C-alpha cells in the first residue's frame, strides 16, 4: 500500500479518460474493496484522474456555456440594434439645397445679357431719333403760316421754302399745290401766256386749281393740308380728301402743313385739252 500511495498518478490522455463508471465497475468487481484503487491496483491515481476529468468536464462546460451566453448576447444585440437605431435616429429629412448667391457663370451670363440689351436699346432709340421727322415752322416739312389771299383766278403765289403754289382756285377756294409734277417728279412752272401750269419734262399741263388737263400725267397735282383759323384762333376750315378747296377770305390765317400731303385725284377726261 505504501508503494501505491507514493506512485504518481498516470497523466497520459488514455489514463485520464477512465470514467467513473469504470471505477464503479471495478468496485463492484472487487466487492467494494477497490475504492480508491486504480484498475492496475493504484488507488490514489484513479481518484486523481477522476478529479481532473471532472475538472476538465466542468471547464469545458463552463467554456461552452460562456460561448453560448456570448452568442446569445450577440444575437440579442443584433436583434435589438435595428429597433434601437430606428427609435433613436430621427427620420431622414430631404436635404434642402442651400440658397447660395448666383455663381460665376450665371453672373457672367447676366452681365453679357444686360450689356447686349443696353446696346440694342440705345441703338433702337438712336435710330428712332434720327428717323423721326422733326421739322421747324417755316421749313419744308413743317407748317407755314400765310395771311394773304390772292384774287380768284389771279396768278398763284410761289412759296420757295415750302415748295408749293398758293392759289385761289377757279372752282373757288384756296389750295396749296405741291411743286412736283405727278408724272415723273419734275418741277413744273406757271405760264402767264396760257395761265396754267406746264411741266417742261414731258409736257403735262394742269389748270390753276391743279387739275390735270393734259398728259402724260394721269392725276391732278398733289396738295398740302390747309387749316384755316379765324382771328380768335378757332379753326373754321380744313383740307380733306373730299374737300380740296378751303374758304378764301381776307383776315383769316392759313396754316399750310407741308408734312401732310394729299395725292391728286385721277385725271378727269372732261377737263382734257389739246396741247
Ligand atoms: S415729269 Fe412732268 S410731265 Fe413728266
Boltz pocket constraint, residues with backbone or C-beta under 6 A from the ligand:
constraints:
  - pocket:
      binder: B
      contacts: [[A, 181], [A, 182], [A, 183], [A, 184], [A, 185], [A, 186], [A, 199], [A, 200], [A, 201], [A, 202], [A, 203], [A, 204], [A, 215], [A, 216], [A, 217]]
      max_distance: 6.0
